[in-house]
Every structure is written in C-alpha cells, then in structure tokens.
Amino acid sequence: MISSAIEALYIFDQHNETILEHNYRSRPASARTVLPLYLAHRTPRPSLIYLPSINPPTILFSLVHSNLLFLSPTSTDTEPLFVLEFLHRIVDVLEEFLGPPLLSSKIEGAYDVVAQLLGEMCDAGSVCNTEPNALRDVVDIPGWMGKLLGGIGLPGSSPALLPSGSLKPQFALNPSTNGPAIPWRRANVRHTSNELYVDIVETLSVTLAPSGRPLAAFANGSIAFTSKISGVPDMLLTLSAPGGRIAVDRVIELPVFHPCVRLARWKERPGELSFVPPDGKFLLAGYEVNLLPSYSSISSKSTTNLNLPASIEVSTSLGPTGSEFEARLLLSTSFAGTSGSSSSTTRSGLGPRGSGRSTPVFGGGSSSSPILQDLVVTIPIPEAVRNITDLRASRGEAHYTPADNMVEWRIPTKDAATAGSATLRCTIVGPLNEEDDDNGTNGFRFETAIGEYDDNEEAYQSSTTEPVKPISTKKPQEQRDLQRVQQNSSLMPSSASVSFSVKGWLASGIKVDGLVIDPRKSRGLGEGVKPYKGVKYLTVSKRGVETRC
C-alpha cells in the first residue's frame, strides 16, 4: 500500500555540511548515512535514488536549490511526486520567510523560525499546511525588540510569552467583515497602494529536423499573479487565444491551477479564472500548448509557420578537407499575433507598469513592439575535437570553450533587432593522427617487426638506362582530401540550439482580455478603491529551439 508520509528532512550547504536535520516519524537513516551514498552517484544525479544497502532499504528524494541540498529519505512505498512536491514547497516557504536567495547562513541565523515552519508544514509525517499566507498567521517572526524582550523573560511578540488572559483576544481576531477564513490568504490584509499584476511566461521547446521541418513544438506557460490589495477580493481573470475565447479550451492543454481557482467555473467557461488570491506573489496557473496544430503542419518544410523569432541552420563538412561548418541564424521581427504597429505585447489594455494609469480600460490602447534579447547560439562539439579555430561571425562574438566542448555565439540586442540572417563559420582541428609516409620516396623504411632501418639504395640512385618518370601527386592528394573529409565528418556538430527572450510576445498567442473585481463578493476592499492593473508577456527559450544536423 502506498503511503503519503514524510519521514525526515535534511539540508546541506555547498560544502556538504549538515545545517539542519529534522525527523518527522519512525527512525529513518541519518544524514551522515545517506549523504555519502547520494554523492557516490555521478552527476547529474537523479531526484530519486534507491539505496538497497541500508537496513531497511530506503528511497532517497533530493532537490538542489541555491547550492543547498535537500534530502528526504523514506523506508516505505511512497508516492514520489508527493515527496518531491513537499521539498519544493519547503524551498518556496523558506524563501518567502527568509528572503531570496536562500543561503545556509539565513537558515542557521533564523533556526527558530525554520523550526516553526517545518513543524507547521508537516506533523508526524502528515503534510498539513504549506500555504505561506496561512503560515504567517501561525508562525511567529520575532523582531529585534521581540528577541530582546524574550531574552530577558518579558512579554514579547511570541504568544507563548503573553499572559494567559491575553491569548483569548488573539484567537478571536477574525472579524466577520473579513469574511470566512481562507487557507491561502492571511487575515486582516491591508495595503496603502492597491496593485494587481499578471505575468505570463512561456518556455519554448522546439525540435527541428535538418531540413527545417518541425518535429515537435511546445510552449509551457505559467501565469504568475501578484496581489497587493486590501481585504478579501474576489477576482475574475479572462484569457483568450487565437480564434477567440471559444478556442481557449482547444489551445490550452494540461492546465494546472492554484487551490484558490474555482474549477467549476473553468470547466463551465474555459478561459475564465475565478478566485480569491493569496496576498503577494504566487503561481496562479500553468499550462501546455502544442504549437504544431495551431501554426504548422507536420509535413511542412519550413519553420515560417511557427513564427519563431530566431532559428538556426547548420551546414557541415565544408571546405576542401571537410573541416569547416557554418551556422546560419535566421532572425525575424514578424511575430505571430502582431498586426501593424500594435503587437501582442503588453498589457491587453491593462496599461504598462509604471505608466501612471490607475484605472486602465481593457481592450484599448496601443502596445509597443516586442523586443528580442539575450540571443545566444550554442553548438555542442564532439569530445574528439582538439580545437576550434578561425571563428568568423558576421554579427556578435563567438568563442570556443574546450572544457565544455561548446561553441557559444552571442548576438547583442541591437544586432538582433534587425531582421535577416547572420552566419558563423568555424574550422575544426581533429586529434593528432600519424600519416603514413610514402614508402620509397626518401630511401629509408622502418621495419616495425625488427625495429631496424632498411637502406634501399635503388630508391635514391638514378638509373643510367631509364629516365626517372615524374610522380603525379594530383591523384594521391585527392585521395588524401577525400580521406580527411571522411575522418572529419565524425567531428562535425550534430545539433545547434538557440536561446533568447522576447518581451511582449507569447508563442501561443494567449492574452489577457480582462481582470475585474466583483464588488458584491469582495469584502474589506473599501469604497471607491480602483486598483492599478498591469500585464506582462514573456517568451523564453533556454536552448529550447534545437536544430538537428
């Protein structure tokens, strides 16, 4: 039977020193026992490792974040995603309370807060509360005054130090004006400036054949929401896709939502997210979009239908000896979803951040052009290559890193803003190999069997009866060049990938149509409050557009 229990949590710093060891239930293997077994595996290490040498046999779950190693051993049959998700929640909560980046010094300096968090998030192995907003109501974060008063035994900020008569008012702090208790939103939220931000980020994963035909094209999107608004607001976020709102259900695949989203409303009307947001920044939803059915056909011979801002073509075995290859970068400024001077960039009428508009109107206003940034072409090189020489780039700069066996070509933003193509031509230097000398041309041969030289007099003494015929070197040279081409073919790159980011454009064409607050369902917002709203779009490719050679 599969259980859902956490047995222990171990945290190690960048030097593999234990900075925290927290046991929840049973008697799991200690941190000193599991760490050497984890380090014995070669990198990249899997997030799930089976350790049969431990009694009882243990499954070790791992997560690396900010040079910190999080390990969780379990000796029972447990759902893997359950434990891994718990480790990710631990990281998110610690960053929420201690602040990013998460460092070992922060954990050691605030161990009292970390111990409270770990105890509230999991009790006796059962996961209880992992919402940061709810944890703020139950976890005490003492300031310098609270630590000072608590250290001398006087009532401070900790409820345990308060008189017994003062505990009752604290537990009663939930006025009816703030509505019912919501697990993901802390009580009594107050903000002087009411702001709402929507950030949609899509990560591309595109694979192209050598002919340019797309083999697979996906966009993995995430909708990050930032809520800085007083009271308990009830919101409605409306999304649309190419083809209108009715096409959202067809375009968006595998959607996942924060617990605050009402699933019944989404199933009834795809594209509408009704929710009461947590306070602060959180991940509202995630999704996947298959770009091929929307923009391209599997039988297509080009990538133009995908409307990629940048793609790469590689030609190998160039030059007389086949020791050169050329990468051709194709840049486009015509993105899907753009029309005329107005692009799919920015705000869908919500108003750009920092524009000063406090009450933007949905569906109106113009948007700026998308910006292609952080353009990098990465070409993996086989390990047998000794060096890369004569890197000639028409735009930007390129360099070869022997330690990583990688050619990296960076194009500045100002050069990437111009549509067209850019080329990079490189020459490879293969491993040192011994070429057989033509026997008889110098009068000496080396006998490998006996290790002696054989002096061949007839080879260098001219004959008196017959003239020496000139030896034609054209055919042997052609044969040597052909042989070098065949040898260098195995040293050519097999793929190339493009990394970039585009602000103000989404590959899927999804956009925000509206974000409204229902005043009838909301509580504690205040009369006449019109929050500032902003939307940003971002498409990222982290070596996500790959072309096979």
Backbone torsions as a table, in degrees:
resi	resn	phi	psi	omega
1	MET	NA	132.1	-179.3
2	ILE	-80.9	127.8	179.6
3	SER	-102.8	165.2	176.7
4	SER	-127.2	78.5	-176.0
5	ALA	-140.6	144.8	175.8
6	ILE	-103.9	125.3	-177.2
7	GLU	-92.5	-39.0	-176.8
8	ALA	-161.6	162.5	176.0
9	LEU	-137.7	126.2	178.3
10	TYR	-121.7	137.2	178.3
11	ILE	-124.5	130.1	-179.4
12	PHE	-122.2	149.6	178.5
13	ASP	-87.1	-171.2	-175.8
14	GLN	-68.5	-17.3	176.8
15	HIS	-98.3	14.2	179.5
16	ASN	60.9	32.1	174.0
17	GLU	-97.0	138.2	-177.8
18	THR	-72.4	122.9	177.0
19	ILE	-110.4	-15.2	177.5
20	LEU	-157.2	136.3	177.6
21	GLU	-138.9	111.0	-174.5
22	HIS	-125.3	118.4	178.9
23	ASN	-100.4	135.0	-179.3
24	TYR	-103.4	-40.5	-176.9
25	ARG	-158.2	163.4	178.9
26	SER	52.7	-155.5	-179.0
27	ARG	-127.7	79.2	-177.9
28	PRO	-72.4	166.3	176.7
29	ALA	-62.4	141.5	-175.0
30	SER	-73.0	167.8	179.9
31	ALA	-65.4	-36.5	179.0
32	ARG	-67.0	-25.1	-178.8
33	THR	-81.4	-42.9	-173.2
34	VAL	-83.5	-25.5	-176.5
35	LEU	-63.8	-48.6	178.7
36	PRO	-61.3	-34.9	179.0
37	LEU	-69.3	-32.5	177.2
38	TYR	-71.5	-43.2	-179.0
39	LEU	-70.5	-17.8	179.1
40	ALA	-68.4	-20.9	177.6
41	HIS	-80.0	144.7	-179.7
42	ARG	-75.8	149.5	176.3
43	THR	-77.6	147.6	-3.0
44	PRO	-75.8	130.5	-176.3
45	ARG	-82.7	139.9	179.3
46	PRO	-69.8	158.1	179.6
47	SER	-78.6	-7.8	177.4
48	LEU	-135.2	120.9	-178.6
49	ILE	-127.9	131.4	177.0
50	TYR	-93.1	126.7	-177.3
51	LEU	-114.7	90.1	-178.2
52	PRO	-77.0	-15.8	-177.3
53	SER	-75.8	-12.3	179.2
54	ILE	-89.2	144.4	177.6
55	ASN	-110.2	115.1	-3.9
56	PRO	-75.3	163.6	177.5
57	PRO	-55.0	139.1	-170.7
58	THR	-126.0	144.0	171.2
59	ILE	-103.2	125.1	-175.7
60	LEU	-107.4	120.7	176.7
61	PHE	-100.8	140.9	-174.2
62	SER	-138.1	154.1	176.2
63	LEU	-151.8	130.4	178.4
64	VAL	-110.8	125.5	-178.8
65	HIS	-147.3	124.9	177.7
66	SER	52.8	45.9	179.8
67	ASN	63.7	13.3	174.3
68	LEU	-106.5	141.3	-179.1
69	LEU	-108.7	123.5	177.5
70	PHE	-109.5	123.1	179.4
71	LEU	-122.6	142.6	177.3
72	SER	-140.0	105.7	178.6
73	PRO	-88.1	149.3	175.5
74	THR	-144.6	137.7	-178.7
75	SER	-102.6	3.6	178.6
76	THR	-117.4	166.0	179.6
77	ASP	-74.6	108.9	-174.1
78	THR	-123.8	148.5	176.2
79	GLU	-64.8	119.9	-174.8
80	PRO	-60.7	-43.3	-177.9
81	LEU	-64.0	-27.7	179.2
82	PHE	-64.8	-46.5	-178.6
83	VAL	-70.7	-42.4	-179.6
84	LEU	-64.8	-38.7	177.2
85	GLU	-65.5	-36.0	177.4
86	PHE	-64.0	-40.1	177.8
87	LEU	-63.7	-39.9	177.5
88	HIS	-65.8	-38.3	177.1
89	ARG	-65.2	-36.2	177.0
90	ILE	-60.0	-45.4	180.0
91	VAL	-63.8	-44.4	-179.2
92	ASP	-62.8	-42.7	-178.3
93	VAL	-68.8	-41.5	179.4
94	LEU	-64.0	-39.0	176.7
95	GLU	-67.6	-33.4	179.3
96	GLU	-66.6	-39.3	-175.6
97	PHE	-90.4	-35.6	-176.6
98	LEU	-97.4	-19.2	179.5
99	GLY	91.5	139.7	176.7
100	PRO	-79.7	152.7	-5.6
101	PRO	-76.4	154.8	-177.8
102	LEU	-80.6	115.2	-177.1
103	LEU	-118.2	156.0	179.0
104	SER	-64.9	-34.1	179.7
105	SER	-65.6	-34.0	177.9
106	LYS	-67.9	-40.5	179.5
107	ILE	-66.7	-42.7	-179.8
108	GLU	-68.9	-34.9	-178.8
109	GLY	-76.6	-19.7	-179.4
110	ALA	-125.0	46.8	-177.0
111	TYR	-66.1	-28.5	179.3
112	ASP	-65.3	-39.2	177.8
113	VAL	-71.5	-41.5	-179.6
114	VAL	-63.3	-39.9	178.9
115	ALA	-64.0	-39.3	176.5
116	GLN	-64.2	-42.2	-179.7
117	LEU	-63.2	-45.7	-179.2
118	LEU	-64.9	-35.2	178.2
119	GLY	-71.2	-34.6	179.4
120	GLU	-77.6	-32.9	-177.5
121	MET	-75.0	-29.4	-178.6
122	CYS	-145.9	128.4	-178.6
123	ASP	-123.5	116.1	179.6
124	ALA	54.5	35.5	177.6
125	GLY	91.3	-11.9	-179.6
126	SER	-97.2	124.5	-179.8
127	VAL	-70.8	127.4	-174.0
128	CYS	-110.3	-66.9	-170.7
129	ASN	-135.6	117.5	-179.9
130	THR	-121.8	9.3	178.9
131	GLU	-86.6	123.2	-178.0
132	PRO	-58.4	-38.5	-179.1
133	ASN	-65.1	-40.1	178.3
134	ALA	-70.5	-32.9	180.0
135	LEU	-69.6	-27.7	179.0
136	ARG	-66.1	-25.0	179.3
137	ASP	-79.5	-20.2	-175.0
138	VAL	-115.1	-17.4	-178.9
139	VAL	-102.0	126.7	-178.3
140	ASP	-88.0	130.7	177.7
141	ILE	-114.9	92.9	-175.3
142	PRO	-71.2	137.9	173.0
143	GLY	-87.3	-171.0	-177.8
144	TRP	-66.8	-30.8	178.7
145	MET	-73.9	-38.0	178.4
146	GLY	-65.2	-39.4	178.0
147	LYS	-66.6	-37.3	-179.4
148	LEU	-66.7	-47.0	-179.2
149	LEU	-69.3	-38.2	178.5
150	GLY	-66.8	-29.9	-178.4
151	GLY	-71.9	-25.5	-179.0
152	ILE	-102.9	6.9	174.2
153	GLY	86.4	11.8	178.4
154	LEU	-95.8	158.5	-179.9
155	PRO	-61.0	123.4	179.1
156	GLY	-117.4	-145.1	-178.2
157	SER	-83.8	-13.4	-178.8
158	SER	-78.7	132.8	179.7
159	PRO	-62.1	-26.5	-177.8
160	ALA	-69.4	-20.6	-178.8
161	LEU	-92.1	-6.3	-178.6
162	LEU	-80.2	156.5	175.4
163	PRO	-61.5	156.0	-176.1
164	SER	-63.4	-30.4	-178.5
165	GLY	-73.2	-17.5	-177.4
166	SER	-92.5	-2.1	-180.0
167	LEU	-76.1	-33.1	-176.7
168	LYS	-63.0	-44.7	177.3
169	PRO	-62.4	-31.1	-179.0
170	GLN	-66.4	-43.0	-179.4
171	PHE	-72.3	-13.8	-179.2
172	ALA	-96.5	5.7	-177.7
173	LEU	-79.4	72.8	174.2
174	ASN	-150.4	74.4	-175.2
175	PRO	-63.1	153.0	179.8
176	SER	-67.4	-19.8	179.4
177	THR	-67.1	-21.7	-179.8
178	ASN	-90.4	4.6	177.0
179	GLY	78.9	-176.4	-179.3
180	PRO	-69.4	159.3	179.6
181	ALA	-67.3	130.6	179.8
182	ILE	-114.5	126.0	-173.8
183	PRO	-59.7	-35.3	-173.8
184	TRP	-94.9	-0.1	179.9
185	ARG	-127.4	127.3	-179.1
186	ARG	-73.2	158.0	-176.3
187	ALA	-81.3	158.0	173.7
188	ASN	56.9	49.5	179.1
189	VAL	-78.4	129.2	179.0
190	ARG	-135.9	134.8	177.8
191	HIS	-136.5	138.6	176.3
192	THR	-76.4	-35.0	176.1
193	SER	-116.1	121.6	-178.5
194	ASN	-92.7	117.9	-175.7
195	GLU	-136.9	146.0	177.4
196	LEU	-134.4	126.7	-178.7
197	TYR	-127.9	139.4	176.1
198	VAL	-123.3	122.9	177.8
199	ASP	-121.3	116.9	178.0
200	ILE	-107.2	120.9	-177.7
201	VAL	-121.7	128.3	177.3
202	GLU	-118.9	133.5	178.5
203	THR	-108.7	124.7	-175.5
204	LEU	-85.8	146.8	172.7
205	SER	-141.7	94.5	-173.6
206	VAL	-123.8	133.1	176.8
207	THR	-121.8	126.4	-177.7
208	LEU	-116.7	142.5	176.0
209	ALA	-75.5	166.4	177.7
210	PRO	-57.0	-29.4	178.0
211	SER	-77.6	-7.8	-176.6
212	GLY	95.9	-2.8	179.9
213	ARG	-72.6	129.2	179.9
214	PRO	-70.7	126.9	176.7
215	LEU	-90.2	-38.6	178.5
216	ALA	-155.6	142.8	-180.0
217	ALA	-150.6	113.8	-179.5
218	PHE	-131.9	152.6	173.4
219	ALA	-127.5	117.1	178.2
220	ASN	-97.8	114.3	-174.5
221	GLY	-107.8	153.8	174.9
222	SER	-138.4	138.2	180.0
223	ILE	-109.9	106.3	177.7
224	ALA	-95.0	134.5	-176.1
225	PHE	-123.9	134.5	176.3
226	THR	-119.0	118.9	-178.0
227	SER	-117.0	116.3	174.0
228	LYS	-126.1	75.8	-173.9
229	ILE	-141.4	143.3	-175.8
230	SER	-77.5	158.6	175.8
231	GLY	76.1	-150.8	-179.9
232	VAL	-123.2	89.8	-177.9
233	PRO	-82.1	145.1	174.4
234	ASP	-111.5	117.0	-169.2
235	MET	-116.6	160.6	175.7
236	LEU	-137.0	113.8	177.9
237	LEU	-105.0	125.7	-176.7
238	THR	-111.9	127.6	178.4
239	LEU	-110.4	152.6	174.3
240	SER	-137.3	160.6	-178.5
241	ALA	-133.8	169.4	175.0
242	PRO	-55.6	120.7	-173.7
243	GLY	108.7	-1.6	178.5
244	GLY	97.3	-175.4	-177.9
245	ARG	-67.7	-28.5	-178.6
246	ILE	-68.4	-18.1	-178.9
247	ALA	-88.8	-3.8	-178.2
248	VAL	-62.6	-42.3	-179.1
249	ASP	-63.6	-30.6	-179.6
250	ARG	-82.1	-34.9	-176.4
251	VAL	-79.7	-47.7	-176.4
252	ILE	-79.8	124.5	178.1
253	GLU	-118.6	151.3	176.0
254	LEU	50.5	54.9	179.4
255	PRO	-74.3	144.5	174.0
256	VAL	-130.0	146.8	-172.7
257	PHE	-133.7	155.8	170.4
258	HIS	-69.1	150.8	179.9
259	PRO	-57.4	-18.1	-178.7
260	CYS	-75.3	-16.0	-176.7
261	VAL	-78.4	135.0	177.0
262	ARG	-82.9	108.2	-175.4
263	LEU	-66.7	-32.7	-178.6
264	ALA	-61.6	-38.2	-180.0
265	ARG	-67.8	-39.4	178.7
266	TRP	-66.3	-41.9	179.8
267	LYS	-67.0	-35.5	179.7
268	GLU	-75.0	-41.3	-179.1
269	ARG	-133.5	88.6	179.3
270	PRO	-58.8	135.9	-178.0
271	GLY	103.5	-10.6	179.2
272	GLU	-109.6	120.9	178.9
273	LEU	-110.6	110.9	177.7
274	SER	-103.9	126.8	-173.1
275	PHE	-162.7	159.6	167.3
276	VAL	-107.6	110.9	-168.9
277	PRO	-76.8	151.6	166.2
278	PRO	-66.1	166.2	178.1
279	ASP	-86.1	127.1	-178.8
280	GLY	102.9	-158.8	-177.2
281	LYS	-94.8	137.2	179.4
282	PHE	-155.1	166.6	178.4
283	LEU	-91.9	110.9	-176.2
284	LEU	-77.5	-43.8	-176.1
285	ALA	-159.1	162.9	174.0
286	GLY	-140.2	157.3	-176.8
287	TYR	-160.0	172.3	175.8
288	GLU	-133.6	141.0	-179.7
289	VAL	-127.8	126.9	173.2
290	ASN	-86.8	113.0	-174.4
291	LEU	-78.2	-19.4	-176.8
292	LEU	-68.3	-48.1	179.1
293	PRO	-63.4	-26.8	-175.1
294	SER	-81.5	-41.1	-170.1
295	TYR	-122.3	-11.9	-172.5
296	SER	-147.7	168.8	177.0
297	SER	-117.6	149.7	-179.1
298	ILE	-62.4	-30.7	-178.9
299	SER	-83.9	2.2	-178.9
300	SER	-68.0	144.0	-177.6
301	LYS	-99.7	2.3	-177.8
302	SER	-140.4	170.1	-179.0
303	THR	-102.9	8.4	-175.5
304	THR	-66.3	-31.3	-178.3
305	ASN	-69.9	-21.4	177.8
306	LEU	-77.4	-19.4	179.6
307	ASN	56.3	47.7	178.0
308	LEU	-78.9	138.5	177.3
309	PRO	-64.0	-29.9	-178.7
310	ALA	-150.5	138.5	174.5
311	SER	-142.9	166.8	-172.1
312	ILE	-131.6	142.4	172.5
313	GLU	-125.4	139.8	-176.7
314	VAL	-126.2	128.4	174.4
315	SER	-112.9	127.7	-174.1
316	THR	-114.9	168.6	176.9
317	SER	56.4	51.0	177.6
318	LEU	-97.8	166.8	-180.0
319	GLY	86.4	169.7	-177.2
320	PRO	-64.2	-30.3	179.2
321	THR	-107.6	7.0	178.4
322	GLY	68.0	26.7	-176.7
323	SER	-99.0	7.5	-178.3
324	GLU	-119.3	152.2	172.3
325	PHE	-139.3	156.4	-176.8
326	GLU	-131.3	131.1	175.3
327	ALA	-106.8	127.3	-178.5
328	ARG	-115.6	115.2	-177.7
329	LEU	-94.9	125.2	179.9
330	LEU	-103.0	120.7	-178.5
331	LEU	-111.0	139.8	-180.0
332	SER	-135.2	139.9	175.8
333	THR	-107.8	4.5	178.3
334	SER	-102.3	102.3	-176.3
335	PHE	-99.2	154.2	177.2
336	ALA	-63.3	137.9	178.1
337	GLY	90.3	0.4	178.9
338	THR	-100.3	149.0	179.1
339	SER	-149.1	120.2	178.7
340	GLY	63.8	-137.1	-179.3
341	SER	-84.7	-12.6	-179.1
342	SER	-98.2	126.3	-178.7
343	SER	-110.1	174.9	-177.3
344	SER	-82.0	21.3	-167.5
345	THR	-76.3	-61.3	-141.7
346	THR	-119.3	-79.8	-156.8
347	ARG	-116.1	-6.1	-177.4
348	SER	51.6	40.3	-180.0
349	GLY	82.5	1.4	179.9
350	LEU	-80.1	-17.8	-179.0
351	GLY	92.2	131.5	179.8
352	PRO	-67.7	152.1	-179.9
353	ARG	-66.2	135.7	-180.0
354	GLY	83.8	7.4	-179.1
355	SER	-80.5	-15.7	178.6
356	GLY	90.3	-2.0	179.4
357	ARG	-84.0	119.7	-177.6
358	SER	-93.8	-22.1	-179.9
359	THR	-129.5	70.9	-177.1
360	PRO	-68.8	157.2	179.9
361	VAL	-106.7	130.0	-179.2
362	PHE	-72.7	142.8	174.5
363	GLY	83.1	0.8	-178.9
364	GLY	-123.7	168.0	178.3
365	GLY	89.5	154.9	178.9
366	SER	-96.4	161.5	-178.8
367	SER	-124.9	151.3	-178.6
368	SER	-76.3	168.0	-177.2
369	SER	-74.7	146.7	175.7
370	PRO	-62.9	150.3	-176.7
371	ILE	-119.3	123.8	177.4
372	LEU	-90.9	121.2	-176.0
373	GLN	-133.9	169.0	173.7
374	ASP	51.8	47.9	-177.5
375	LEU	-84.2	117.9	-178.3
376	VAL	-138.2	131.1	174.3
377	VAL	-105.4	127.9	-178.5
378	THR	-116.9	126.8	-178.7
379	ILE	-123.5	107.8	175.8
380	PRO	-68.8	139.5	-178.1
381	ILE	-115.4	137.6	177.8
382	PRO	-58.4	151.6	-176.7
383	GLU	-67.3	-23.4	-178.8
384	ALA	-71.6	-14.1	179.7
385	VAL	-71.8	129.6	-177.9
386	ARG	-84.4	-35.4	-178.3
387	ASN	-164.4	161.0	173.5
388	ILE	-120.3	121.6	-177.6
389	THR	-119.3	164.4	173.6
390	ASP	54.2	60.3	176.4
391	LEU	-82.9	111.6	-176.3
392	ARG	-115.8	110.4	-178.4
393	ALA	-112.9	132.0	177.9
394	SER	-76.0	-25.0	175.0
395	ARG	-137.0	146.4	175.1
396	GLY	71.5	-160.9	-178.2
397	GLU	-131.1	146.0	179.8
398	ALA	-131.6	146.5	176.8
399	HIS	-148.5	156.8	-178.6
400	TYR	-112.0	131.0	179.2
401	THR	-110.5	103.3	-177.8
402	PRO	-62.3	-33.1	-177.6
403	ALA	-64.1	-34.7	-179.4
404	ASP	-100.2	-3.0	-176.5
405	ASN	51.5	54.5	-172.3
406	MET	-143.9	136.9	168.7
407	VAL	-103.2	124.9	-178.3
408	GLU	-117.3	126.1	-177.1
409	TRP	-120.9	114.4	-177.4
410	ARG	-107.7	132.0	178.9
411	ILE	-115.9	123.7	179.6
412	PRO	-63.3	160.8	-178.3
413	THR	-62.0	-37.8	-178.5
414	LYS	-67.0	-33.2	176.7
415	ASP	-77.6	-30.0	-179.9
416	ALA	-76.1	-14.1	-178.3
417	ALA	-75.1	-13.9	-179.2
418	THR	-95.6	125.5	179.0
419	ALA	-70.4	156.3	-179.0
420	GLY	135.0	-146.6	-178.1
421	SER	-135.7	155.8	175.5
422	ALA	-135.7	146.3	-175.5
423	THR	-123.2	150.5	173.8
424	LEU	-134.6	120.6	-179.9
425	ARG	-116.0	131.6	-175.7
426	CYS	-131.8	155.1	176.9
427	THR	-120.2	128.1	-179.2
428	ILE	-93.6	150.4	173.9
429	VAL	-120.6	114.7	-176.2
430	GLY	-79.5	-177.4	179.1
431	PRO	-69.0	156.4	177.9
432	LEU	-68.6	126.5	176.6
433	ASN	-132.6	147.0	-176.9
434	GLU	-84.7	120.8	177.4
435	GLU	-92.3	132.6	-179.3
436	ASP	-69.1	125.8	175.6
437	ASP	-73.4	149.7	178.1
438	ASP	-68.4	117.0	-179.0
439	ASN	-65.7	136.8	175.3
440	GLY	92.5	-6.6	-177.3
441	THR	-82.9	-25.0	-179.5
442	ASN	-116.6	1.3	175.9
443	GLY	88.0	-0.7	-179.1
444	PHE	-129.8	143.4	173.4
445	ARG	-133.0	147.5	178.9
446	PHE	-105.7	116.8	-179.9
447	GLU	-85.3	109.3	-177.6
448	THR	-70.3	-21.3	-176.8
449	ALA	-73.9	-40.1	-175.6
450	ILE	-111.9	-9.0	177.4
451	GLY	73.1	32.9	-179.4
452	GLU	-126.4	156.9	174.4
453	TYR	-88.3	143.2	176.7
454	ASP	-111.3	115.8	-179.0
455	ASP	-83.4	109.1	-178.9
456	ASN	-100.8	101.4	-175.9
457	GLU	-70.6	-32.9	-176.7
458	GLU	-67.8	-16.4	-176.9
459	ALA	-75.4	-31.0	-176.9
460	TYR	-114.5	-5.9	174.9
461	GLN	-90.8	126.4	180.0
462	SER	-76.5	147.0	179.6
463	SER	-81.3	143.9	-179.1
464	THR	-86.4	-15.7	-175.9
465	THR	-99.0	-38.1	-176.7
466	GLU	-118.3	133.4	177.5
467	PRO	-70.4	151.0	179.8
468	VAL	-78.1	125.7	179.9
469	LYS	-83.1	135.5	177.5
470	PRO	-63.7	136.9	-178.9
471	ILE	-86.5	126.8	-179.8
472	SER	-79.4	123.7	-178.6
473	THR	-99.2	-0.5	-175.8
474	LYS	-68.7	-48.8	-177.3
475	LYS	-67.4	-46.7	176.3
476	PRO	-60.2	-35.1	178.8
477	GLN	-65.6	-42.1	177.5
478	GLU	-63.4	-38.7	178.6
479	GLN	-66.3	-40.3	178.0
480	ARG	-65.3	-40.0	177.9
481	ASP	-63.9	-41.0	178.3
482	LEU	-64.7	-38.0	178.2
483	GLN	-67.3	-37.4	178.2
484	ARG	-68.2	-36.8	176.6
485	VAL	-61.1	-42.3	178.8
486	GLN	-66.6	-38.4	179.1
487	GLN	-69.5	-39.1	-178.4
488	ASN	-75.7	-16.1	-180.0
489	SER	-63.1	-30.6	178.2
490	SER	-78.1	-10.3	-179.9
491	LEU	-97.7	-0.6	-179.0
492	MET	-77.3	151.2	176.7
493	PRO	-67.2	148.5	-179.2
494	SER	-101.7	-9.6	-179.7
495	SER	-161.7	166.5	174.4
496	ALA	-150.1	144.6	-176.8
497	SER	-130.3	154.5	-178.8
498	VAL	-120.4	132.8	174.8
499	SER	-115.8	138.7	178.9
500	PHE	-165.0	173.0	172.4
501	SER	-141.4	140.4	-179.3
502	VAL	-126.0	116.1	177.0
503	LYS	-87.3	131.2	177.0
504	GLY	90.7	18.4	-178.4
505	TRP	-150.4	140.0	175.2
506	LEU	-121.7	134.0	-178.1
507	ALA	-65.3	-30.5	-177.9
508	SER	-79.3	-16.9	-176.2
509	GLY	81.4	4.6	178.4
510	ILE	-70.9	142.2	178.0
511	LYS	-147.3	164.8	179.3
512	VAL	-91.0	122.9	178.1
513	ASP	-90.5	-30.1	-178.4
514	GLY	-170.1	154.9	175.4
515	LEU	-142.8	109.3	-176.0
516	VAL	-125.8	155.7	176.4
517	ILE	-111.8	127.0	179.1
518	ASP	-80.8	108.9	-177.3
519	PRO	-69.3	-22.6	-179.6
520	ARG	-73.9	-36.0	-179.8
521	LYS	-90.6	-20.7	-178.4
522	SER	-78.7	152.4	-179.1
523	ARG	-137.6	141.3	175.5
524	GLY	75.8	11.8	-178.7
525	LEU	-75.8	-35.6	-177.6
526	GLY	99.3	149.1	-177.5
527	GLU	-79.3	138.7	176.7
528	GLY	74.6	9.9	180.0
529	VAL	-80.9	122.6	176.4
530	LYS	-120.4	98.3	-175.0
531	PRO	-68.3	150.8	174.5
532	TYR	-76.3	137.7	-177.7
533	LYS	-126.6	140.8	178.8
534	GLY	-147.2	147.1	-180.0
535	VAL	-131.4	138.5	175.2
536	LYS	-130.5	142.8	176.2
537	TYR	-117.1	142.7	-179.8
538	LEU	-150.7	129.4	174.1
539	THR	-113.7	130.8	-175.4
540	VAL	-125.6	138.3	171.8
541	SER	-126.1	109.8	176.5
542	LYS	-102.1	83.6	-170.8
543	ARG	55.5	33.2	-174.0
544	GLY	-86.6	-20.7	177.3
545	VAL	-101.2	102.0	-173.7
546	GLU	-115.0	135.1	177.3
547	THR	-115.6	127.2	176.6
548	ARG	-82.9	143.2	-179.8
549	CYS	-96.5	NA	NA
